[in-house]
C-alpha cells in the first residue's frame, strides 16, 4: 500500500473547535496544544476507510489529545465498523474503555448498540475481533425479579444473527442461556426456534437451556405471569415451522407436548387458547402430530 499523507485526506468536520496538539505518553492519549480535534477524528476515519496501515493510524492517534469517553467510543466504533482488529487492539492499549457509551455513534446504519460486542456481532465481524471487544461475555446485567438478567447480550446477538461460532464461544464462558433476553423479552432458545435453527437450539439445550422457558418469565417471574395469557414456547415455533427434528429435540428436553398457548380472541374479546397438537394438525404436520401424541398430547 502506498503511504497516505494525512494532509491529503478529506475533512468533513469543518469549523469544529480546536483542541490541543498531543504528545504521546506511554502510548496513550496525552495532552499538548494547538490542533483541530474534529479534523483529526475525520482523518482517522478516512485512514480506516482507505485501509491504511496500523503505523499510519498510530501516527494520527499519537497526535490526539484529551479524549473523553464519547470521543474514545467513536474511535472504537469506527475500528469495529471497518473490522480492524489491529486498531481495536491499539485503542485498547491506549486505555479506551470498552464499557464506554457506544450509542454516541448512531450514524452506523442508524443503530444504537448496547455494547461493542453486540455491534461487532451485528456487523458480521470475525470471532477474534468480537472476543477482543467483549469484556464480559454475559453482557450488561440488570437486576430483575431478584436476579440479574442480561439484556441484548452477546449470546442473544449471536442467536439473532445465527452466529454459531460466537454462540459456542460465549457458552464456553459459562454464560447462562436462561438469564438472557432481547428487547422483546425473547430467550436465545425462543429466537433460534423462531428461526427454525436446529443446530443452535441443540447447542443451547446442551448448555442447559430450559426447553419451555419464555422471556417474560425470566424478566417478570412466574407469579407475574399467572394472570396473563400463556405465550408460545419454543416447541410452538418448531411445530409452526414443521421442523420435526427440532420438535423431537425439544420434547426430549422435557418440553410440554400438551401445552396450551394464546392465539387470538373470540367475538366477545375473550382470549382463545389452543393446543400444540391442534396447531400441528391444522398445518398438516402429521408426523409431528404423531410425535406429540407419543409425548402425551
C-alpha positions as CSV (number, residue, x, y, z in Angstrom):
1,X,0.0,0.0,0.0
2,X,1.3,3.5,-0.9
3,X,1.9,5.8,2.0
4,X,-1.0,8.1,2.7
5,X,-0.5,11.7,3.6
6,X,-2.7,12.9,6.4
7,X,-2.8,16.3,4.8
8,X,-4.3,14.9,1.7
9,X,-7.3,13.2,3.4
10,X,-10.7,14.9,3.3
11,X,-12.0,16.7,6.4
12,X,-15.8,16.6,6.8
13,X,-15.9,18.2,10.2
14,X,-15.0,21.8,9.3
15,X,-15.5,24.6,11.7
16,X,-15.1,22.4,14.8
17,X,-13.4,23.9,17.9
18,X,-9.7,23.5,18.2
19,X,-8.3,21.1,20.8
20,X,-4.6,20.8,21.9
21,X,-1.9,19.1,19.9
22,X,-1.0,16.0,21.9
23,X,2.2,14.3,22.7
24,X,2.4,10.6,23.2
25,X,3.0,9.4,26.7
26,X,3.5,5.7,27.2
27,X,1.5,5.1,24.0
28,X,-1.7,6.7,25.5
29,X,-3.6,9.8,24.5
30,X,-1.8,12.7,26.2
31,X,-2.4,16.5,26.4
32,X,-0.4,19.1,24.4
33,X,-1.5,22.1,22.4
34,X,-2.8,23.5,19.1
35,X,-4.7,21.2,16.7
36,X,-8.2,20.9,15.3
37,X,-9.6,17.9,17.0
38,X,-12.5,17.4,14.6
39,X,-10.2,17.2,11.6
40,X,-8.1,14.5,13.3
41,X,-11.1,12.4,14.1
42,X,-12.0,12.7,10.4
43,X,-8.5,11.7,9.4
44,X,-8.8,8.5,11.5
45,X,-12.0,7.5,9.7
46,X,-10.5,8.3,6.3
47,X,-7.5,6.2,7.1
48,X,-9.7,3.3,8.2
49,X,-11.8,3.7,5.0
50,X,-8.6,3.7,2.9
51,X,-7.3,0.5,4.7
52,X,-4.3,2.3,5.8
53,X,-1.6,0.5,7.8
54,X,-1.6,0.5,11.6
55,X,1.5,2.6,11.5
56,X,-0.3,5.4,9.7
57,X,-3.2,5.2,12.1
58,X,-1.0,5.1,15.2
59,X,0.8,8.2,13.9
60,X,-2.5,10.0,13.8
61,X,-3.5,8.7,17.2
62,X,-0.3,9.9,18.7
63,X,-1.3,13.4,17.8
64,X,-4.7,13.3,19.5
65,X,-5.5,14.8,22.9
66,X,-7.8,14.7,25.8
67,X,-10.3,12.2,24.5
68,X,-13.4,12.0,26.6
69,X,-15.5,8.8,26.8
70,X,-17.7,9.8,23.9
71,X,-14.8,10.6,21.6
72,X,-13.0,7.4,22.5
73,X,-16.2,5.4,21.9
74,X,-16.4,6.9,18.4
75,X,-12.9,5.8,17.6
76,X,-13.5,2.3,18.8
77,X,-16.8,2.2,16.9
78,X,-15.0,3.2,13.7
79,X,-12.4,0.5,14.3
80,X,-15.2,-2.1,14.8
81,X,-17.2,-0.9,11.8
82,X,-14.1,-1.3,9.5
83,X,-13.4,-4.6,11.2
84,X,-9.8,-3.6,12.1
85,X,-8.7,-6.0,14.8
86,X,-5.2,-4.3,15.0
87,X,-6.7,-0.9,15.5
88,X,-9.1,-2.2,18.2
89,X,-6.1,-3.6,20.0
90,X,-4.2,-0.4,19.6
91,X,-7.1,1.6,21.1
92,X,-7.4,-0.8,24.0
93,X,-3.6,-0.4,24.7
94,X,-4.2,3.4,24.8
95,X,-6.9,2.9,27.5
96,X,-10.1,3.2,25.5
97,X,-12.9,1.9,27.8
98,X,-14.9,-1.0,26.2
99,X,-17.7,-0.2,28.6
100,X,-18.0,3.3,27.1
101,X,-21.1,4.8,25.6
102,X,-21.5,3.0,22.2
103,X,-24.7,4.8,21.5
104,X,-22.9,8.1,20.9
105,X,-22.1,6.9,17.4
106,X,-25.6,6.4,16.0
107,X,-24.6,7.0,12.3
108,X,-23.7,3.4,11.9
109,X,-26.6,2.2,9.8
110,X,-29.0,4.1,12.0
111,X,-28.5,1.8,15.0
112,X,-27.5,2.5,18.6
113,X,-25.7,-0.5,20.1
114,X,-25.7,-1.5,23.8
115,X,-22.1,-2.7,23.6
116,X,-19.2,-3.0,21.2
117,X,-19.6,-6.8,21.4
118,X,-23.2,-6.6,20.1
119,X,-22.2,-4.1,17.5
120,X,-19.4,-6.4,16.2
121,X,-21.7,-9.4,16.0
122,X,-24.4,-7.4,14.2
123,X,-21.8,-6.2,11.7
124,X,-20.5,-9.7,11.0
125,X,-17.0,-9.2,12.4
126,X,-14.9,-12.3,12.9
127,X,-14.8,-14.1,16.2
128,X,-11.3,-12.8,17.2
129,X,-12.4,-9.2,17.0
130,X,-15.7,-10.0,18.8
131,X,-13.7,-11.6,21.6
132,X,-11.4,-8.6,21.8
133,X,-14.3,-6.1,22.3
134,X,-16.1,-8.3,24.8
135,X,-15.0,-7.5,28.4
136,X,-17.8,-9.7,29.8
137,X,-19.4,-12.5,27.7
138,X,-22.6,-12.1,29.8
139,X,-23.1,-8.6,28.6
140,X,-24.6,-5.9,30.8
141,X,-26.9,-7.2,33.6
142,X,-29.9,-5.6,35.1
143,X,-31.4,-6.8,38.4
144,X,-35.0,-8.0,37.7
145,X,-37.2,-10.1,39.9
146,X,-34.4,-10.8,42.4
147,X,-31.9,-11.9,39.8
148,X,-29.5,-10.4,37.3
149,X,-30.9,-10.6,33.7
150,X,-28.7,-9.9,30.7
151,X,-30.5,-7.9,28.0
152,X,-29.1,-7.6,24.5
153,X,-26.2,-9.8,25.5
154,X,-23.6,-11.4,23.1
155,X,-25.5,-14.7,23.4
156,X,-28.7,-13.0,22.3
157,X,-26.9,-11.2,19.5
158,X,-25.3,-14.5,18.3
159,X,-28.8,-16.1,18.3
160,X,-30.3,-13.3,16.3
161,X,-27.5,-13.3,13.7
162,X,-27.2,-17.1,13.6
163,X,-23.6,-17.0,14.6
164,X,-22.8,-20.5,15.8
165,X,-19.1,-19.8,16.3
166,X,-19.9,-16.8,18.6
167,X,-22.6,-18.8,20.5
168,X,-20.1,-21.7,21.1
169,X,-17.5,-19.3,22.5
170,X,-20.0,-17.4,24.7
171,X,-21.5,-20.6,26.1
172,X,-17.9,-21.9,26.8
173,X,-17.5,-18.9,29.1
174,X,-20.3,-20.3,31.4
175,X,-23.0,-17.8,30.3
176,X,-26.4,-19.0,31.5
177,X,-28.8,-19.1,28.5
178,X,-31.8,-18.9,30.9
179,X,-30.8,-15.4,32.1
180,X,-30.6,-13.7,28.7
181,X,-33.4,-11.9,26.8
182,X,-33.6,-9.5,23.9
183,X,-35.5,-6.2,23.9
184,X,-38.7,-8.2,23.0
185,X,-38.3,-10.4,26.0
186,X,-37.3,-13.5,24.0
187,X,-34.7,-16.0,25.2
188,X,-31.9,-17.3,22.9
189,X,-33.8,-20.6,22.6
190,X,-37.0,-18.8,21.6
191,X,-35.0,-16.8,19.0
192,X,-33.4,-19.9,17.4
193,X,-36.7,-21.8,17.5
194,X,-38.4,-18.9,15.7
195,X,-35.7,-19.1,13.1
196,X,-36.1,-22.9,12.9
197,X,-32.4,-23.2,13.6
198,X,-32.0,-26.7,14.9
199,X,-28.2,-26.6,15.2
200,X,-28.2,-23.6,17.5
201,X,-31.1,-24.9,19.5
202,X,-29.2,-28.1,20.1
203,X,-26.2,-26.1,21.3
204,X,-28.3,-24.1,23.7
205,X,-30.0,-27.2,25.1
206,X,-26.7,-28.9,25.6
207,X,-25.8,-26.0,27.8
208,X,-28.9,-26.4,30.0
209,X,-31.3,-24.0,28.2
210,X,-34.8,-24.8,29.6
211,X,-37.0,-26.0,26.7
212,X,-40.2,-24.3,27.8
213,X,-38.8,-21.1,29.2
214,X,-40.2,-17.9,27.8
215,X,-38.6,-14.5,28.2
216,X,-41.5,-12.9,30.1
217,X,-40.9,-15.4,32.9
218,X,-37.2,-14.5,33.0
219,X,-38.0,-10.8,33.3
220,X,-41.2,-10.8,35.4
221,X,-41.2,-14.1,37.2
222,X,-43.8,-16.9,37.3
223,X,-46.1,-15.2,39.7
224,X,-46.5,-12.2,37.4
225,X,-47.5,-14.5,34.5
226,X,-50.3,-16.2,36.3
227,X,-52.9,-13.6,35.2
228,X,-51.6,-13.4,31.7
229,X,-52.3,-15.3,28.5
230,X,-49.7,-18.1,28.0
231,X,-47.2,-17.2,25.4
232,X,-45.8,-19.6,22.7
233,X,-42.9,-21.8,23.8
234,X,-40.0,-22.8,21.5
235,X,-42.0,-26.0,20.8
236,X,-44.8,-24.0,19.4
237,X,-42.5,-22.3,16.9
238,X,-40.9,-25.6,15.9
239,X,-44.3,-27.1,15.2
240,X,-45.4,-24.0,13.3
241,X,-42.4,-24.3,11.1
242,X,-42.9,-28.0,10.6
243,X,-39.5,-28.8,12.0
244,X,-39.7,-32.4,13.1
245,X,-36.1,-32.6,14.2
246,X,-36.4,-29.5,16.4
247,X,-39.7,-30.6,17.9
248,X,-38.3,-34.0,18.7
249,X,-35.2,-32.4,20.3
250,X,-37.3,-30.1,22.5
251,X,-39.6,-32.9,23.6
252,X,-36.5,-34.9,24.5
253,X,-35.5,-32.0,26.8
254,X,-38.9,-32.1,28.5
255,X,-40.9,-29.5,26.6
256,X,-44.6,-29.9,27.3
257,X,-46.4,-31.6,24.5
258,X,-49.9,-30.7,25.9
259,X,-49.1,-27.0,26.4
260,X,-51.8,-24.5,25.6
261,X,-51.0,-21.1,24.3
262,X,-52.9,-17.9,23.5
263,X,-53.8,-17.3,19.9
264,X,-56.3,-14.6,19.1
265,X,-59.7,-13.6,20.6
266,X,-63.3,-14.6,20.2
267,X,-66.2,-12.3,19.2
268,X,-66.6,-11.2,22.8
269,X,-63.0,-10.3,23.2
270,X,-62.0,-13.3,25.3
271,X,-58.6,-14.8,24.7
272,X,-58.5,-18.1,22.8
273,X,-56.3,-20.9,23.8
274,X,-55.2,-23.7,21.6
275,X,-53.0,-26.8,21.9
276,X,-49.8,-27.5,20.1
277,X,-51.3,-30.7,18.7
278,X,-54.2,-28.7,17.1
279,X,-51.6,-26.4,15.5
280,X,-49.7,-29.4,14.1
281,X,-52.9,-30.9,12.7
282,X,-54.0,-27.6,11.2
283,X,-50.7,-27.2,9.4
284,X,-50.8,-30.8,8.2
285,X,-47.7,-31.9,10.0
286,X,-48.8,-35.4,10.6
287,X,-45.5,-36.8,11.7
288,X,-45.1,-34.1,14.3
289,X,-48.7,-34.7,15.5
290,X,-47.9,-38.3,16.0
291,X,-44.8,-37.4,17.9
292,X,-46.7,-35.1,20.1
293,X,-49.1,-37.8,21.0
294,X,-46.2,-40.1,21.9
295,X,-45.3,-37.5,24.5
296,X,-48.8,-37.2,26.0
297,X,-50.5,-34.6,23.8
